[in-house]
Amino acid sequence: MNHVPRSEIFDDVYFSPVDGLAEARYVYLEGNKLPDSWKGRDCFTICELGFGTGLDFLAVLQLLAMSPAEDKPKVLHYISFEKYPLTKDVIKAALSHWGVLDSVLDALLSKYPDDSEEGVYDLAIMEGVTLTLIIGDVNDALPELNAQVDCWFLAGFKPSTNPDMWSDLVFQNMARLSAQATTFSTFTAVGYVRRGLTSVGFDVQKISGFGYKWHMLVGTYDGGKQCA
Ligand SMILES: C[S@@+](CC[C@H](N)C(=O)[O-])C[C@H]1O[C@@H](n2cnc3c(N)ncnc32)[C@H](O)[C@@H]1O
């Protein structure tokens, strides 16, 4: 039975009750043209705002596992921010019914921190994959980040109840950290998110959304630095 966790604080679900894995694949993988975007790259950095259950991360790991060696980056760095980390038990209950994720879920849970102290957790999940889980408020921690991001997953709760995940400070730091031809995607198409991303230099497009959602946003940032 599919168990979709819900946040009382934000009055929202962690992923779509229609099919969270299909949503993750549609919104974040296809929305960022993965796997094409990472083909031929030595290193590729994804930054997610809102780790939650880790479903989006596991969708990436599963895609990586299915890709031929010559098509995947030698090093994948996945950075994710989370203010209210879930426990291993909650993550397991939420994700274990997707048998296809079993091995990557085990890999995540074997390294996932037991405590929820604020800080930066660098977790070597498997060969060639590092998860940097940053426990804290994104508005405090993102300005401290030093990275060159190739792709953004904007995965906060809905903007009406979780405005901190969609702040101007977040958008400004996304522009600061973006590499050349960086992409982003998000499940929401709310006007102020579209305007905020446009105002810092992203080229934003509204496309069909997943499940019950009419629209979502995708886009690119061309002002970033060339990856070394
Ligand atoms: C929709 S859920 C993320 C779903 C997730 N990507 C998944 O695969 O399960 C949004 C997440 O953002 C986190 N969050 C909300 N406000 C935050 C903040 N100010 N800073 C960091 N994380 C925050 C929530 O705790 C929640 O885990």
The ligand as a Gaussian input file, in Angstrom:
#p B3LYP/6-31G(d) Opt

LIG

0 1
 C        7.742000      18.495000      -0.699000
 S        8.913000      18.073000       0.533000
 C       10.273000      17.424000      -0.384000
 C        9.991000      16.153000      -1.098000
 C       11.259000      15.434000      -1.402000
 N       12.020000      15.989000      -2.459000
 C       11.058000      13.955000      -1.498000
 O       11.637000      13.356000      -2.432000
 O       10.417000      13.402000      -0.618000
 C        9.610000      19.662000       0.971000
 C       10.745000      19.573000       1.954000
 O       11.271000      20.888000       2.203000
 C       11.626000      20.964000       3.571000
 N       11.667000      22.379000       3.980000
 C       10.627000      23.201000       4.208000
 N       11.053000      24.447000       4.544000
 C       12.402000      24.412000       4.533000
 C       13.413000      25.380000       4.775000
 N       13.117000      26.640000       5.101000
 N       14.702000      25.002000       4.618000
 C       15.029000      23.705000       4.274000
 N       14.100000      22.739000       4.037000
 C       12.799000      23.085000       4.165000
 C       10.530000      20.179000       4.254000
 O       10.885000      19.782000       5.568000
 C       10.318000      19.023000       3.295000
 O       11.107000      17.913000       3.623000

